[in-house]
Amino acid sequence: LITCDMGGTSTDVCLIEQLRIPVTNEQRIGDYANRTSQIEINAVGAGGGSIAWLDDGDILKVGPQSAGADPGPARYGRGGTEPTVTDANLVLNRLAPGGKLAGQIAMDPDLAQAAVARLGARAGLDARAMAEGIIRIAVARMVSAIKQISIANGHDPRDFVLLPYGGAGPMHAAVIADELEMRRILVSVGPGNFAAFGSLITDLRRDYARTRTAILTGTDWDSVDTMFREIEAAFAAVQDRRFGHRSGGAVEIVNFRVTAFGVVDKPDLPRWRSGGSLDQAVRETRAVWFDGAAHDTPVFDRALLASDLVLHGPAIVEESGSTTLLPPGWSAQVLEFGNLLLERN
């Protein structure tokens, strides 16, 4: 899996191979090294609230500045005037005009249109062309972050399934996958709450490390030596995959680490029992813009989609907390636990 958590301010991506969660002690916070053990996540300042702007050369940029929650994107009507990624999605009709986020925050399409149009006028583009440009630049930043954790480390993203979540993740997942030539996307039930769900069911972990020179007495050295040799062979394989060559020199081990896990109970997930036919799940049909053209696009209520139903793009699946976008050329199947499997045709 390659996970993609897109919220309002940033997008966090992580590569999970053979269901092993990658842990590193070589991350940074700003200019400072952070050597504590942590999940190997790559973050980029591109989220739903990221602000679109033109630099001194009139080159379109998106983020890392964010409108935040207050005043928020222009569409919130809370005083924000600069266009954001979510304003661009509203201009392209990918979000419901007049809809409410979390049932509370109204979305004003006129305010979003005006903000995007002002920026477009400076670049000689109409509002829709500028909106598509904003989405493309934001996606390019997310694609770059995924390449850093995949291609740069010897992994081909086409071998992985994209797992988008967060409020804005499923909205942009298909566009990200197209750029990386990934063919499959898995959208969980409740993607807006997926990270919170994970924090409730994940095992507890504590890492301890000590750097020292120790004299081993009364120990079966052969077993220790065998362990180190296995570690050295694994090191060579990782080095070869990441850098394209193996070092013939000796491998020096400088740290001894112990990890303790507190295993928590895991819930039995219920099978998906909701929904009916495709016709029963359709909320509306509206013109949604893809690649400069408007497409009549059905909008489905996810809670009304029955297991095993298949949708063909263009289509939009709405739910509380998130929206899943199926551009032309993509299809989606409702799986037995309610997850959506998107596949590129």
Stockholm file with secondary structure:
# STOCKHOLM 1.0

chainA/1-345         LITCDMGGTSTDVCLIEQLRIPVTNEQRIGDYANRTSQIEINAVGAGGGSIAWLDDGDILKVGPQSAGADPGPARYGRGGTEPTVTDANLVLNRLAPGGKLAGQIAMDPDLAQAAVARLGARAGLDARAMAEGIIRIAVARMVSAIKQISIANGHDPRDFVLLPYGGAGPMHAAVIADELEMRRILVSVGPGNFAAFGSLITDLRRDYARTRTAILTGTDWDSVDTMFREIEAAFAAVQDRRFGHRSGGAVEIVNFRVTAFGVVDKPDLPRWRSGGSLDQAVRETRAVWFDGAAHDTPVFDRALLASDLVLHGPAIVEESGSTTLLPPGWSAQVLEFGNLLLERN
#=GR chainA/1-345 SS CEEEEECSSCEEEEECBTTBCCEESCEEETTEEECSCEECCEEESCCTTEEEEECTTCCEEEEEEECTTTTCSGGGCSSCCSCBHHHHHHHTTSSCTTCEETTTEECCHHHHHHHHHHHHHHHTCCHHHHHHHHHHHHHHHHHHHHHHHTGGGTCCGGGSCEEEESSSHHHHHHHHHHHHTCCEEEECSSGGGHHHHHHHHSCEEEEEEECCCCCCCSSCHHHHHHHHHHHHHHHHHHHHHHHSSCCCSCCCCCCEEEEEEECCCCCCCCCCCCCBCHHHHEEEEEEEEETTEEEEEEEEEGGGBCTTCEEESSEEEEETTEEEEECTTEEEEECTTSCEEEEEC
#=GC SS_cons         CEEEEECSSCEEEEECBTTBCCEESCEEETTEEECSCEECCEEESCCTTEEEEECTTCCEEEEEEECTTTTCSGGGCSSCCSCBHHHHHHHTTSSCTTCEETTTEECCHHHHHHHHHHHHHHHTCCHHHHHHHHHHHHHHHHHHHHHHHTGGGTCCGGGSCEEEESSSHHHHHHHHHHHHTCCEEEECSSGGGHHHHHHHHSCEEEEEEECCCCCCCSSCHHHHHHHHHHHHHHHHHHHHHHHSSCCCSCCCCCCEEEEEEECCCCCCCCCCCCCBCHHHHEEEEEEEEETTEEEEEEEEEGGGBCTTCEEESSEEEEETTEEEEECTTEEEEECTTSCEEEEEC
//
